[in-house]
C-alpha cells in the first residue's frame, strides 16, 4: 500500500515544477501578441492554483484522519474512581482529584480545590464549577462554651 503522505509530497513537488514551467511559459507569452495563448496560460494558472488549494485541503484532512486513527489506537486514559477518606474522587494516574458529579455529568475532569481544614479538624475540598463540598474527614467539633462577657465600669 502506498503511503498517502508520500503521494501528497510527490504531488506538491510536481505542482512546484509545473508552476516553474508555467512561469517560464508566461514570460515567453508576454512577448507574443497572440491573445488566445495568453488566455490559455491564464486559465492554466487558475487550474494550477485550484489544484494547489485542493492538495492543501487533502493534506489537512489526511493529518486529521491520522490524528483520529492514532486516538482510536491509543485512547486517552479514562479517569479511575478512588476513595479518599469518606469521599470518592476521579483520578487520572497521579493527577487529581477531580469532581465526581462534574465528570459523571459532562465527562470533563474538573480539578477540586486544595484540601481545606476547619478548626475542629474536618477536612474538605470544594468544586469551583458545581460548588459541591466534599468532606474527606469529618470530626465532631466540640460545642463551643459560651463564656459570659463581664464588663466592669469604673
C-alpha positions in Angstrom: 0.0 0.0 0.0 1.3 3.4 -0.9 1.9 6.0 1.8 -0.7 8.8 1.3 1.8 11.3 2.7 4.4 10.2 0.1 1.9 10.6 -2.7 0.9 14.1 -1.4 4.6 15.1 -1.2 5.1 13.9 -4.8 2.0 15.9 -5.9 3.4 19.0 -4.2 6.8 18.5 -5.9 5.1 18.0 -9.3 3.0 21.1 -8.7 6.1 23.1 -7.9 7.7 22.0 -11.2 4.5 22.7 -13.1 4.4 26.2 -11.6 8.0 26.9 -12.6 7.3 25.7 -16.2 4.2 27.8 -16.3 6.1 30.9 -15.2 8.7 30.3 -17.9 5.9 29.9 -20.5 4.1 33.0 -19.2 7.3 35.1 -19.7 7.7 33.9 -23.3 4.0 34.5 -23.9 4.2 38.1 -22.8 6.3 38.8 -25.9 3.7 37.3 -28.1 0.8 39.2 -29.5 -1.5 36.1 -29.6 -4.3 36.7 -27.2 -5.5 33.1 -27.3 -2.2 31.8 -26.0 -2.3 34.4 -23.2 -5.9 33.4 -22.2 -5.0 29.7 -22.2 -2.0 30.4 -19.9 -4.2 32.4 -17.5 -6.7 29.5 -17.5 -3.8 27.1 -16.8 -2.6 29.3 -14.0 -6.1 29.3 -12.4 -6.3 25.5 -12.7 -2.8 25.1 -11.1 -3.8 27.4 -8.2 -7.0 25.4 -7.7 -5.0 22.2 -7.7 -2.7 23.6 -5.1 -5.6 24.5 -2.9 -7.1 21.0 -3.2 -3.8 19.4 -2.3 -3.6 21.7 0.8 -7.1 20.6 1.9 -6.2 16.9 1.3 -3.1 17.3 3.4 -5.1 18.9 6.2 -7.7 16.1 6.0 -5.1 13.4 6.0 -3.4 14.9 9.1 -6.8 15.0 10.9 -7.6 11.4 9.9 -4.1 10.3 11.1 -4.8 12.0 14.5 -8.2 10.3 14.8 -6.7 6.9 13.9 -3.9 7.4 16.5 -6.6 8.3 19.1 -8.5 5.2 18.3 -5.4 3.0 18.6 -4.4 4.7 21.9 -7.5 6.1 23.5 -6.9 8.7 26.3 -6.7 7.2 29.8 -10.1 7.2 31.4 -10.2 8.5 35.0 -10.5 5.9 37.7 -12.5 6.4 40.8 -10.7 6.2 44.1 -11.8 6.8 47.7 -10.1 9.4 49.7 -11.3 9.5 53.3 -15.0 9.4 53.2 -15.3 10.7 49.6 -14.9 9.2 46.1 -12.9 11.2 43.5 -11.8 10.6 40.0 -8.0 10.4 39.3 -6.0 10.1 36.1 -2.9 8.4 37.2 -1.4 10.8 39.7 -3.5 13.7 38.5 -6.5 14.6 40.6 -8.7 14.6 42.5 -11.4 15.6 40.0 -15.1 16.3 40.9 -17.2 13.1 40.6 -20.5 14.8 39.8 -19.0 17.1 37.1 -17.2 14.2 35.4 -20.3 11.9 35.6 -22.5 14.7 34.1 -20.3 16.3 31.4 -17.4 13.8 31.1 -14.9 16.6 31.8 -12.4 16.3 34.7 -12.8 19.4 36.9 -10.0 19.9 39.4 -11.0 20.4 43.0 -9.6 23.0 45.4 -6.7 22.0 47.6 -7.6 20.5 51.0 -9.1 22.9 53.5 -9.3 22.3 57.2 -11.8 23.7 59.7 -10.9 24.5 63.2 -12.3 21.2 64.6 -10.3 19.1 62.2 -12.8 18.5 59.4 -11.0 18.1 56.0 -12.9 19.1 52.8 -12.5 20.2 49.2 -14.8 22.3 47.0 -15.6 22.2 43.3 -15.4 25.7 41.7 -17.8 24.6 38.9 -20.7 22.9 40.7 -19.9 24.4 44.2 -20.3 21.0 45.9 -18.4 20.4 49.1 -16.6 17.1 49.6 -15.8 16.0 53.1 -12.8 13.7 53.4 -12.7 13.6 57.1 -15.5 14.8 59.4 -14.7 15.3 63.0 -17.3 16.3 65.6 -16.4 19.7 66.7 -16.8 20.1 70.4 -19.6 22.5 71.3 -18.2 26.0 71.9 -18.5 27.0 75.5 -20.1 30.4 75.8 -18.5 32.5 78.4 -20.3 35.4 79.7 -18.8 38.7 79.0 -18.3 40.6 82.1 -17.8 44.3 81.8 -16.8 46.4 84.7 -17.3 50.1 84.6 -15.2 52.2 86.8 
